[in-house]
Every structure is written in structure tokens, then in C-alpha cells.
Amino acid sequence: MQLNLKELMEYQNEFDKDNTEITSGFKMVRHTTLHLAKLLGKISEYCETREHTDKLKYSDPAKVKDEVIPDLLVYALQLSREFDVDLTEAYLKRLKVNQGKVNFKSTGSF
């Protein structure tokens, strides 16, 4: 199934109605923050393990691929609903802001 951001937002909203206890308000933002911290821990574990060995077998990229990245999108969709943010618009605006900053190429335009 291929969905654009607007369709993903609608899909997430429907999913949350039936599957999520806290769908809005400060409690949702706080709860989402806790989940984001857990995701940061998974990425940190991946990086910290790689820092101590150059062998990928000791660090599991599957957690990052299968859990962290999709969950980041889920939480972005939920937070965008709470704060009434058009993710496509916000994404493009953010890229424009980042253009020319340190570690970003300053050539090209959107």
C-alpha cells in the first residue's frame, strides 16, 4: 500500500481511534515524549555498541529499521494532529531553513 503524507495522517487518525487510549491533549504529548525517549535509547544502544566494536554483528540495525524509524513517523503523525501541523508544508519549510547550515550543502534550491 502506497500512501502520501495526507493519507498516512488519515490512516493514523483512524488507527488511533480504535487502538490508542490517549489520542490528544497534553497527556498524549507527554506520553509520546516518553516513547520518543525509548526510541532514542534504541538508537543510542546501536551507536554505543558500534563505538566499541567495528563488527556489525554486535549491533542490531534491525531494531532501528523495524522499530525506530517507523515509530518516529507514527509519533510525528500524532504530534502533527495535536498541533495542527501540515507535515508536507512543515517538512519543506524545515528543509529550506536547514539549507546552508553547517553540514548541509548550500547549493541548489527548493
Backbone atoms as SQL, in Angstrom:
CREATE TABLE atoms (id INTEGER PRIMARY KEY, chain TEXT, resi INTEGER, resn TEXT, atom TEXT, x REAL, y REAL, z REAL);
INSERT INTO atoms VALUES
  (1, 'A', 1, 'MET', 'N', 0.841, -1.171, 0.000),
  (2, 'A', 1, 'MET', 'CA', 0.000, 0.000, 0.000),
  (3, 'A', 1, 'MET', 'C', 0.892, 1.242, 0.000),
  (4, 'A', 2, 'GLN', 'N', 0.672, 2.127, -0.936),
  (5, 'A', 2, 'GLN', 'CA', 1.414, 3.374, -1.029),
  (6, 'A', 2, 'GLN', 'C', 0.517, 4.529, -0.586),
  (7, 'A', 3, 'LEU', 'N', 0.956, 5.310, 0.383),
  (8, 'A', 3, 'LEU', 'CA', 0.178, 6.424, 0.892),
  (9, 'A', 3, 'LEU', 'C', 1.031, 7.680, 0.932),
  (10, 'A', 4, 'ASN', 'N', 0.430, 8.810, 0.581),
  (11, 'A', 4, 'ASN', 'CA', 1.145, 10.074, 0.743),
  (12, 'A', 4, 'ASN', 'C', 0.963, 10.536, 2.191),
  (13, 'A', 5, 'LEU', 'N', 1.583, 11.642, 2.568),
  (14, 'A', 5, 'LEU', 'CA', 1.529, 12.076, 3.968),
  (15, 'A', 5, 'LEU', 'C', 0.107, 12.368, 4.446),
  (16, 'A', 6, 'LYS', 'N', -0.694, 12.981, 3.597),
  (17, 'A', 6, 'LYS', 'CA', -2.076, 13.275, 3.985),
  (18, 'A', 6, 'LYS', 'C', -2.841, 11.970, 4.233),
  (19, 'A', 7, 'GLU', 'N', -2.650, 10.997, 3.365),
  (20, 'A', 7, 'GLU', 'CA', -3.316, 9.701, 3.530),
  (21, 'A', 7, 'GLU', 'C', -2.801, 8.973, 4.771),
  (22, 'A', 8, 'LEU', 'N', -1.487, 9.079, 5.030),
  (23, 'A', 8, 'LEU', 'CA', -0.933, 8.482, 6.246),
  (24, 'A', 8, 'LEU', 'C', -1.551, 9.112, 7.488),
  (25, 'A', 9, 'MET', 'N', -1.733, 10.410, 7.457),
  (26, 'A', 9, 'MET', 'CA', -2.339, 11.110, 8.585),
  (27, 'A', 9, 'MET', 'C', -3.753, 10.597, 8.828),
  (28, 'A', 10, 'GLU', 'N', -4.534, 10.480, 7.783),
  (29, 'A', 10, 'GLU', 'CA', -5.906, 9.977, 7.904),
  (30, 'A', 10, 'GLU', 'C', -5.903, 8.540, 8.427),
  (31, 'A', 11, 'TYR', 'N', -5.004, 7.740, 7.893),
  (32, 'A', 11, 'TYR', 'CA', -4.896, 6.344, 8.311),
  (33, 'A', 11, 'TYR', 'C', -4.515, 6.258, 9.794),
  (34, 'A', 12, 'GLN', 'N', -3.558, 7.083, 10.212),
  (35, 'A', 12, 'GLN', 'CA', -3.123, 7.096, 11.612),
  (36, 'A', 12, 'GLN', 'C', -4.260, 7.535, 12.528),
  (37, 'A', 13, 'ASN', 'N', -5.007, 8.541, 12.100),
  (38, 'A', 13, 'ASN', 'CA', -6.134, 9.021, 12.900),
  (39, 'A', 13, 'ASN', 'C', -7.164, 7.914, 13.111),
  (40, 'A', 14, 'GLU', 'N', -7.485, 7.185, 12.070),
  (41, 'A', 14, 'GLU', 'CA', -8.445, 6.083, 12.179),
  (42, 'A', 14, 'GLU', 'C', -7.887, 4.970, 13.068),
  (43, 'A', 15, 'PHE', 'N', -6.629, 4.655, 12.884),
  (44, 'A', 15, 'PHE', 'CA', -5.992, 3.627, 13.701),
  (45, 'A', 15, 'PHE', 'C', -6.050, 4.006, 15.174),
  (46, 'A', 16, 'ASP', 'N', -5.710, 5.260, 15.473),
  (47, 'A', 16, 'ASP', 'CA', -5.660, 5.714, 16.862),
  (48, 'A', 16, 'ASP', 'C', -7.029, 5.667, 17.534),
  (49, 'A', 17, 'LYS', 'N', -8.091, 5.942, 16.783),
  (50, 'A', 17, 'LYS', 'CA', -9.438, 5.915, 17.354),
  (51, 'A', 17, 'LYS', 'C', -9.752, 4.558, 17.970),
  (52, 'A', 18, 'ASP', 'N', -9.303, 3.494, 17.332),
  (53, 'A', 18, 'ASP', 'CA', -9.625, 2.140, 17.777),
  (54, 'A', 18, 'ASP', 'C', -8.533, 1.470, 18.602),
  (55, 'A', 19, 'ASN', 'N', -7.333, 2.010, 18.586),
  (56, 'A', 19, 'ASN', 'CA', -6.204, 1.286, 19.167),
  (57, 'A', 19, 'ASN', 'C', -5.380, 2.043, 20.191),
  (58, 'A', 20, 'THR', 'N', -5.695, 3.304, 20.430),
  (59, 'A', 20, 'THR', 'CA', -4.879, 4.112, 21.325),
  (60, 'A', 20, 'THR', 'C', -5.759, 4.733, 22.399),
  (61, 'A', 21, 'GLU', 'N', -5.329, 4.611, 23.639),
  (62, 'A', 21, 'GLU', 'CA', -6.114, 5.159, 24.755),
  (63, 'A', 21, 'GLU', 'C', -6.047, 6.677, 24.815),
  (64, 'A', 22, 'ILE', 'N', -4.864, 7.235, 24.664),
  (65, 'A', 22, 'ILE', 'CA', -4.669, 8.680, 24.788),
  (66, 'A', 22, 'ILE', 'C', -4.400, 9.232, 23.392),
  (67, 'A', 23, 'THR', 'N', -5.361, 9.970, 22.833),
  (68, 'A', 23, 'THR', 'CA', -5.223, 10.418, 21.447),
  (69, 'A', 23, 'THR', 'C', -5.014, 11.913, 21.286),
  (70, 'A', 24, 'SER', 'N', -5.141, 12.673, 22.381),
  (71, 'A', 24, 'SER', 'CA', -4.964, 14.117, 22.240),
  (72, 'A', 24, 'SER', 'C', -4.639, 14.754, 23.591),
  (73, 'A', 25, 'GLY', 'N', -4.298, 16.030, 23.506),
  (74, 'A', 25, 'GLY', 'CA', -4.030, 16.807, 24.700),
  (75, 'A', 25, 'GLY', 'C', -2.626, 16.629, 25.246),
  (76, 'A', 26, 'PHE', 'N', -2.390, 17.307, 26.365),
  (77, 'A', 26, 'PHE', 'CA', -1.072, 17.276, 26.989),
  (78, 'A', 26, 'PHE', 'C', -0.657, 15.852, 27.364),
  (79, 'A', 27, 'LYS', 'N', -1.598, 15.023, 27.829),
  (80, 'A', 27, 'LYS', 'CA', -1.252, 13.643, 28.202),
  (81, 'A', 27, 'LYS', 'C', -0.679, 12.877, 27.013),
  (82, 'A', 28, 'MET', 'N', -1.246, 13.101, 25.826),
  (83, 'A', 28, 'MET', 'CA', -0.722, 12.430, 24.629),
  (84, 'A', 28, 'MET', 'C', 0.685, 12.930, 24.302),
  (85, 'A', 29, 'VAL', 'N', 0.890, 14.250, 24.401),
  (86, 'A', 29, 'VAL', 'CA', 2.209, 14.811, 24.107),
  (87, 'A', 29, 'VAL', 'C', 3.239, 14.263, 25.091),
  (88, 'A', 30, 'ARG', 'N', 2.888, 14.240, 26.369),
  (89, 'A', 30, 'ARG', 'CA', 3.805, 13.711, 27.387),
  (90, 'A', 30, 'ARG', 'C', 4.089, 12.232, 27.143),
  (91, 'A', 31, 'HIS', 'N', 3.051, 11.465, 26.861),
  (92, 'A', 31, 'HIS', 'CA', 3.214, 10.031, 26.626),
  (93, 'A', 31, 'HIS', 'C', 4.077, 9.780, 25.378),
  (94, 'A', 32, 'THR', 'N', 3.849, 10.575, 24.355),
  (95, 'A', 32, 'THR', 'CA', 4.652, 10.460, 23.135),
  (96, 'A', 32, 'THR', 'C', 6.113, 10.790, 23.418),
  (97, 'A', 33, 'THR', 'N', 6.350, 11.772, 24.266),
  (98, 'A', 33, 'THR', 'CA', 7.716, 12.136, 24.644),
  (99, 'A', 33, 'THR', 'C', 8.427, 10.957, 25.300),
  (100, 'A', 34, 'LEU', 'N', 7.718, 10.228, 26.133),
  (101, 'A', 34, 'LEU', 'CA', 8.312, 9.043, 26.767),
  (102, 'A', 34, 'LEU', 'C', 8.674, 7.987, 25.729),
  (103, 'A', 35, 'HIS', 'N', 7.795, 7.790, 24.765),
  (104, 'A', 35, 'HIS', 'CA', 8.096, 6.828, 23.698),
  (105, 'A', 35, 'HIS', 'C', 9.283, 7.291, 22.847),
  (106, 'A', 36, 'LEU', 'N', 9.355, 8.591, 22.585),
  (107, 'A', 36, 'LEU', 'CA', 10.489, 9.112, 21.825),
  (108, 'A', 36, 'LEU', 'C', 11.800, 8.884, 22.576),
  (109, 'A', 37, 'ALA', 'N', 11.761, 9.017, 23.887),
  (110, 'A', 37, 'ALA', 'CA', 12.954, 8.754, 24.698),
  (111, 'A', 37, 'ALA', 'C', 13.373, 7.295, 24.573),
  (112, 'A', 38, 'LYS', 'N', 12.397, 6.392, 24.566),
  (113, 'A', 38, 'LYS', 'CA', 12.716, 4.970, 24.388),
  (114, 'A', 38, 'LYS', 'C', 13.352, 4.720, 23.020),
  (115, 'A', 39, 'LEU', 'N', 12.846, 5.414, 21.986),
  (116, 'A', 39, 'LEU', 'CA', 13.434, 5.265, 20.651),
  (117, 'A', 39, 'LEU', 'C', 14.857, 5.792, 20.619),
  (118, 'A', 40, 'LEU', 'N', 15.084, 6.913, 21.276),
  (119, 'A', 40, 'LEU', 'CA', 16.435, 7.471, 21.349),
  (120, 'A', 40, 'LEU', 'C', 17.375, 6.476, 22.025),
  (121, 'A', 41, 'GLY', 'N', 16.857, 5.783, 23.046),
  (122, 'A', 41, 'GLY', 'CA', 17.655, 4.754, 23.715),
  (123, 'A', 41, 'GLY', 'C', 18.047, 3.632, 22.766),
  (124, 'A', 42, 'LYS', 'N', 17.122, 3.228, 21.894),
  (125, 'A', 42, 'LYS', 'CA', 17.430, 2.159, 20.937),
  (126, 'A', 42, 'LYS', 'C', 18.497, 2.598, 19.936),
  (127, 'A', 43, 'ILE', 'N', 18.392, 3.843, 19.477),
  (128, 'A', 43, 'ILE', 'CA', 19.419, 4.365, 18.562),
  (129, 'A', 43, 'ILE', 'C', 20.745, 4.498, 19.292),
  (130, 'A', 44, 'SER', 'N', 20.694, 4.971, 20.535),
  (131, 'A', 44, 'SER', 'CA', 21.914, 5.119, 21.336),
  (132, 'A', 44, 'SER', 'C', 22.585, 3.785, 21.571),
  (133, 'A', 45, 'GLU', 'N', 21.797, 2.760, 21.847),
  (134, 'A', 45, 'GLU', 'CA', 22.343, 1.420, 22.042),
  (135, 'A', 45, 'GLU', 'C', 23.047, 0.940, 20.774),
  (136, 'A', 46, 'TYR', 'N', 22.418, 1.170, 19.641),
  (137, 'A', 46, 'TYR', 'CA', 23.019, 0.794, 18.359),
  (138, 'A', 46, 'TYR', 'C', 24.360, 1.511, 18.166),
  (139, 'A', 47, 'CYS', 'N', 24.366, 2.821, 18.386),
  (140, 'A', 47, 'CYS', 'CA', 25.594, 3.608, 18.188),
  (141, 'A', 47, 'CYS', 'C', 26.669, 3.256, 19.209),
  (142, 'A', 48, 'GLU', 'N', 26.264, 3.131, 20.473),
  (143, 'A', 48, 'GLU', 'CA', 27.237, 2.831, 21.527),
  (144, 'A', 48, 'GLU', 'C', 27.897, 1.478, 21.276),
  (145, 'A', 49, 'THR', 'N', 27.133, 0.510, 20.858),
  (146, 'A', 49, 'THR', 'CA', 27.693, -0.809, 20.556),
  (147, 'A', 49, 'THR', 'C', 28.674, -0.715, 19.397),
  (148, 'A', 50, 'ARG', 'N', 28.333, 0.068, 18.377),
  (149, 'A', 50, 'ARG', 'CA', 29.230, 0.241, 17.223),
  (150, 'A', 50, 'ARG', 'C', 30.500, 0.994, 17.618),
  (151, 'A', 51, 'GLU', 'N', 30.410, 1.880, 18.612),
  (152, 'A', 51, 'GLU', 'CA', 31.584, 2.616, 19.079),
  (153, 'A', 51, 'GLU', 'C', 32.638, 1.669, 19.647),
  (154, 'A', 52, 'HIS', 'N', 32.200, 0.572, 20.261),
  (155, 'A', 52, 'HIS', 'CA', 33.114, -0.332, 20.945),
  (156, 'A', 52, 'HIS', 'C', 33.579, -1.503, 20.097),
  (157, 'A', 53, 'THR', 'N', 32.998, -1.644, 18.938),
  (158, 'A', 53, 'THR', 'CA', 33.434, -2.714, 18.047),
  (159, 'A', 53, 'THR', 'C', 33.127, -2.320, 16.620),
  (160, 'A', 54, 'ASP', 'N', 33.950, -2.752, 15.703),
  (161, 'A', 54, 'ASP', 'CA', 33.669, -2.471, 14.301),
  (162, 'A', 54, 'ASP', 'C', 32.886, -3.624, 13.662),
  (163, 'A', 55, 'LYS', 'N', 32.483, -4.562, 14.482),
  (164, 'A', 55, 'LYS', 'CA', 31.740, -5.697, 13.968),
  (165, 'A', 55, 'LYS', 'C', 30.240, -5.436, 14.087),
  (166, 'A', 56, 'LEU', 'N', 29.574, -5.371, 12.945),
  (167, 'A', 56, 'LEU', 'CA', 28.150, -5.085, 12.910),
  (168, 'A', 56, 'LEU', 'C', 27.333, -6.144, 13.633),
  (169, 'A', 57, 'LYS', 'N', 27.871, -7.371, 13.749),
  (170, 'A', 57, 'LYS', 'CA', 27.099, -8.450, 14.364),
  (171, 'A', 57, 'LYS', 'C', 26.764, -8.177, 15.828),
  (172, 'A', 58, 'TYR', 'N', 27.504, -7.270, 16.465),
  (173, 'A', 58, 'TYR', 'CA', 27.240, -6.956, 17.860),
  (174, 'A', 58, 'TYR', 'C', 26.205, -5.833, 18.018),
  (175, 'A', 59, 'SER', 'N', 25.834, -5.243, 16.931),
  (176, 'A', 59, 'SER', 'CA', 24.875, -4.155, 16.946),
  (177, 'A', 59, 'SER', 'C', 23.758, -4.499, 15.975),
  (178, 'A', 60, 'ASP', 'N', 22.520, -4.338, 16.396),
  (179, 'A', 60, 'ASP', 'CA', 21.384, -4.798, 15.620),
  (180, 'A', 60, 'ASP', 'C', 20.711, -3.659, 14.860),
  (181, 'A', 61, 'PRO', 'N', 21.027, -3.505, 13.564),
  (182, 'A', 61, 'PRO', 'CA', 20.379, -2.440, 12.794),
  (183, 'A', 61, 'PRO', 'C', 18.893, -2.726, 12.555),
  (184, 'A', 62, 'ALA', 'N', 18.457, -3.968, 12.745),
  (185, 'A', 62, 'ALA', 'CA', 17.052, -4.310, 12.534),
  (186, 'A', 62, 'ALA', 'C', 16.149, -3.523, 13.478),
  (187, 'A', 63, 'LYS', 'N', 16.593, -3.287, 14.712),
  (188, 'A', 63, 'LYS', 'CA', 15.790, -2.501, 15.650),
  (189, 'A', 63, 'LYS', 'C', 15.560, -1.095, 15.111),
  (190, 'A', 64, 'VAL', 'N', 16.595, -0.519, 14.562),
  (191, 'A', 64, 'VAL', 'CA', 16.481, 0.832, 14.017),
  (192, 'A', 64, 'VAL', 'C', 15.554, 0.819, 12.802),
  (193, 'A', 65, 'LYS', 'N', 15.759, -0.146, 11.918),
  (194, 'A', 65, 'LYS', 'CA', 14.958, -0.228, 10.695),
  (195, 'A', 65, 'LYS', 'C', 13.501, -0.585, 10.966),
  (196, 'A', 66, 'ASP', 'N', 13.281, -1.574, 11.817),
  (197, 'A', 66, 'ASP', 'CA', 11.941, -2.137, 12.006),
  (198, 'A', 66, 'ASP', 'C', 11.128, -1.475, 13.106),
  (199, 'A', 67, 'GLU', 'N', 11.790, -0.821, 14.046),
  (200, 'A', 67, 'GLU', 'CA', 11.077, -0.219, 15.174),
  (201, 'A', 67, 'GLU', 'C', 11.230, 1.301, 15.206),
  (202, 'A', 68, 'VAL', 'N', 12.456, 1.770, 15.244),
  (203, 'A', 68, 'VAL', 'CA', 12.698, 3.194, 15.475),
  (204, 'A', 68, 'VAL', 'C', 12.160, 4.061, 14.334),
  (205, 'A', 69, 'ILE', 'N', 12.552, 3.776, 13.121),
  (206, 'A', 69, 'ILE', 'CA', 12.170, 4.640, 12.000),
  (207, 'A', 69, 'ILE', 'C', 10.654, 4.668, 11.793),
  (208, 'A', 70, 'PRO', 'N', 9.971, 3.516, 11.753),
  (209, 'A', 70, 'PRO', 'CA', 8.504, 3.585, 11.610),
  (210, 'A', 70, 'PRO', 'C', 7.826, 4.280, 12.788),
  (211, 'A', 71, 'ASP', 'N', 8.308, 4.040, 14.006),
  (212, 'A', 71, 'ASP', 'CA', 7.698, 4.676, 15.172),
  (213, 'A', 71, 'ASP', 'C', 7.888, 6.192, 15.157),
  (214, 'A', 72, 'LEU', 'N', 9.032, 6.657, 14.648),
  (215, 'A', 72, 'LEU', 'CA', 9.238, 8.102, 14.529),
  (216, 'A', 72, 'LEU', 'C', 8.161, 8.723, 13.644),
  (217, 'A', 73, 'LEU', 'N', 7.804, 8.028, 12.577),
  (218, 'A', 73, 'LEU', 'CA', 6.746, 8.526, 11.699),
  (219, 'A', 73, 'LEU', 'C', 5.397, 8.525, 12.413),
  (220, 'A', 74, 'VAL', 'N', 5.103, 7.451, 13.144),
  (221, 'A', 74, 'VAL', 'CA', 3.849, 7.388, 13.902),
  (222, 'A', 74, 'VAL', 'C', 3.742, 8.578, 14.848),
  (223, 'A', 75, 'TYR', 'N', 4.797, 8.833, 15.600),
  (224, 'A', 75, 'TYR', 'CA', 4.753, 9.921, 16.579),
  (225, 'A', 75, 'TYR', 'C', 4.709, 11.281, 15.897),
  (226, 'A', 76, 'ALA', 'N', 5.374, 11.425, 14.764),
  (227, 'A', 76, 'ALA', 'CA', 5.289, 12.680, 14.005),
  (228, 'A', 76, 'ALA', 'C', 3.855, 12.913, 13.536),
  (229, 'A', 77, 'LEU', 'N', 3.209, 11.871, 13.066),
  (230, 'A', 77, 'LEU', 'CA', 1.817, 11.993, 12.626),
  (231, 'A', 77, 'LEU', 'C', 0.900, 12.366, 13.793),
  (232, 'A', 78, 'GLN', 'N', 1.099, 11.720, 14.925),
  (233, 'A', 78, 'GLN', 'CA', 0.264, 12.011, 16.088),
  (234, 'A', 78, 'GLN', 'C', 0.483, 13.435, 16.602),
  (235, 'A', 79, 'LEU', 'N', 1.737, 13.843, 16.674),
  (236, 'A', 79, 'LEU', 'CA', 2.026, 15.198, 17.153),
  (237, 'A', 79, 'LEU', 'C', 1.538, 16.254, 16.158),
  (238, 'A', 80, 'SER', 'N', 1.624, 15.947, 14.872),
  (239, 'A', 80, 'SER', 'CA', 1.137, 16.908, 13.880),
  (240, 'A', 80, 'SER', 'C', -0.370, 17.089, 13.997),
  (241, 'A', 81, 'ARG', 'N', -1.077, 16.019, 14.354),
  (242, 'A', 81, 'ARG', 'CA', -2.524, 16.133, 14.585),
  (243, 'A', 81, 'ARG', 'C', -2.788, 17.028, 15.797),
  (244, 'A', 82, 'GLU', 'N', -2.052, 16.789, 16.866),
  (245, 'A', 82, 'GLU', 'CA', -2.264, 17.547, 18.098),
  (246, 'A', 82, 'GLU', 'C', -1.983, 19.040, 17.919),
  (247, 'A', 83, 'PHE', 'N', -0.942, 19.358, 17.163),
  (248, 'A', 83, 'PHE', 'CA', -0.541, 20.753, 16.999),
  (249, 'A', 83, 'PHE', 'C', -1.010, 21.354, 15.666),
  (250, 'A', 84, 'ASP', 'N', -1.872, 20.623, 14.957),
  (251, 'A', 84, 'ASP', 'CA', -2.455, 21.082, 13.691),
  (252, 'A', 84, 'ASP', 'C', -1.377, 21.541, 12.706),
  (253, 'A', 85, 'VAL', 'N', -0.467, 20.631, 12.408),
  (254, 'A', 85, 'VAL', 'CA', 0.652, 20.901, 11.510),
  (255, 'A', 85, 'VAL', 'C', 0.472, 20.099, 10.226),
  (256, 'A', 86, 'ASP', 'N', 0.590, 20.779, 9.100),
  (257, 'A', 86, 'ASP', 'CA', 0.618, 20.104, 7.804),
  (258, 'A', 86, 'ASP', 'C', 2.044, 19.603, 7.617),
  (259, 'A', 87, 'LEU', 'N', 2.229, 18.288, 7.702),
  (260, 'A', 87, 'LEU', 'CA', 3.584, 17.726, 7.681),
  (261, 'A', 87, 'LEU', 'C', 4.327, 17.999, 6.376),
  (262, 'A', 88, 'THR', 'N', 3.632, 17.961, 5.263),
  (263, 'A', 88, 'THR', 'CA', 4.307, 18.240, 3.987),
  (264, 'A', 88, 'THR', 'C', 4.847, 19.662, 3.978),
  (265, 'A', 89, 'GLU', 'N', 4.004, 20.596, 4.348),
  (266, 'A', 89, 'GLU', 'CA', 4.405, 22.008, 4.392),
  (267, 'A', 89, 'GLU', 'C', 5.541, 22.222, 5.397),
  (268, 'A', 90, 'ALA', 'N', 5.398, 21.642, 6.583),
  (269, 'A', 90, 'ALA', 'CA', 6.414, 21.809, 7.627),
  (270, 'A', 90, 'ALA', 'C', 7.744, 21.182, 7.209),
  (271, 'A', 91, 'TYR', 'N', 7.679, 20.034, 6.554),
  (272, 'A', 91, 'TYR', 'CA', 8.886, 19.342, 6.091),
  (273, 'A', 91, 'TYR', 'C', 9.640, 20.214, 5.078),
  (274, 'A', 92, 'LEU', 'N', 8.927, 20.705, 4.082),
  (275, 'A', 92, 'LEU', 'CA', 9.579, 21.515, 3.051),
  (276, 'A', 92, 'LEU', 'C', 10.129, 22.816, 3.632),
  (277, 'A', 93, 'LYS', 'N', 9.384, 23.416, 4.544),
  (278, 'A', 93, 'LYS', 'CA', 9.847, 24.645, 5.204),
  (279, 'A', 93, 'LYS', 'C', 11.114, 24.368, 6.010),
  (280, 'A', 94, 'ARG', 'N', 11.128, 23.234, 6.697),
  (281, 'A', 94, 'ARG', 'CA', 12.294, 22.889, 7.520),
  (282, 'A', 94, 'ARG', 'C', 13.531, 22.649, 6.668),
  (283, 'A', 95, 'LEU', 'N', 13.355, 21.983, 5.525),
  (284, 'A', 95, 'LEU', 'CA', 14.497, 21.783, 4.623),
  (285, 'A', 95, 'LEU', 'C', 15.059, 23.119, 4.159),
  (286, 'A', 96, 'LYS', 'N', 14.164, 24.039, 3.853),
  (287, 'A', 96, 'LYS', 'CA', 14.609, 25.361, 3.405),
  (288, 'A', 96, 'LYS', 'C', 15.389, 26.067, 4.502),
  (289, 'A', 97, 'VAL', 'N', 14.914, 25.972, 5.753),
  (290, 'A', 97, 'VAL', 'CA', 15.614, 26.572, 6.887),
  (291, 'A', 97, 'VAL', 'C', 16.998, 25.936, 7.059),
  (292, 'A', 98, 'ASN', 'N', 17.066, 24.627, 6.887),
  (293, 'A', 98, 'ASN', 'CA', 18.334, 23.915, 7.085),
  (294, 'A', 98, 'ASN', 'C', 19.324, 24.126, 5.947),
  (295, 'A', 99, 'GLN', 'N', 18.834, 24.523, 4.800),
  (296, 'A', 99, 'GLN', 'CA', 19.705, 24.715, 3.644),
  (297, 'A', 99, 'GLN', 'C', 20.758, 25.772, 3.964),
  (298, 'A', 100, 'GLY', 'N', 22.010, 25.424, 3.768),
  (299, 'A', 100, 'GLY', 'CA', 23.092, 26.363, 4.002),
  (300, 'A', 100, 'GLY', 'C', 23.686, 26.310, 5.394),
  (301, 'A', 101, 'LYS', 'N', 23.074, 25.539, 6.303),
  (302, 'A', 101, 'LYS', 'CA', 23.642, 25.400, 7.647),
  (303, 'A', 101, 'LYS', 'C', 24.864, 24.489, 7.590),
  (304, 'A', 102, 'VAL', 'N', 25.598, 24.442, 8.685),
  (305, 'A', 102, 'VAL', 'CA', 26.755, 23.559, 8.784),
  (306, 'A', 102, 'VAL', 'C', 26.313, 22.132, 8.490),
  (307, 'A', 103, 'ASN', 'N', 27.105, 21.408, 7.742),
  (308, 'A', 103, 'ASN', 'CA', 26.860, 20.036, 7.335),
  (309, 'A', 103, 'ASN', 'C', 25.767, 19.899, 6.278),
  (310, 'A', 104, 'PHE', 'N', 25.269, 21.009, 5.763),
  (311, 'A', 104, 'PHE', 'CA', 24.325, 20.980, 4.656),
  (312, 'A', 104, 'PHE', 'C', 24.967, 21.697, 3.474),
  (313, 'A', 105, 'LYS', 'N', 24.758, 21.185, 2.290),
  (314, 'A', 105, 'LYS', 'CA', 25.251, 21.870, 1.109),
  (315, 'A', 105, 'LYS', 'C', 24.397, 23.112, 0.874),
  (316, 'A', 106, 'SER', 'N', 25.051, 24.178, 0.453),
  (317, 'A', 106, 'SER', 'CA', 24.305, 25.419, 0.255),
  (318, 'A', 106, 'SER', 'C', 23.899, 25.605, -1.202),
  (319, 'A', 107, 'THR', 'N', 24.262, 24.665, -2.065),
  (320, 'A', 107, 'THR', 'CA', 23.872, 24.788, -3.481),
  (321, 'A', 107, 'THR', 'C', 22.511, 24.173, -3.689),
  (322, 'A', 108, 'GLY', 'N', 21.841, 24.598, -4.682),
  (323, 'A', 108, 'GLY', 'CA', 20.524, 24.081, -5.001),
  (324, 'A', 108, 'GLY', 'C', 19.454, 24.880, -4.299),
  (325, 'A', 109, 'SER', 'N', 18.242, 24.700, -4.756),
  (326, 'A', 109, 'SER', 'CA', 17.139, 25.461, -4.199),
  (327, 'A', 109, 'SER', 'C', 15.872, 24.641, -4.275),
  (328, 'A', 110, 'PHE', 'N', 14.917, 24.982, -3.436),
  (329, 'A', 110, 'PHE', 'CA', 13.632, 24.288, -3.456),
  (330, 'A', 110, 'PHE', 'C', 12.596, 25.157, -4.077);
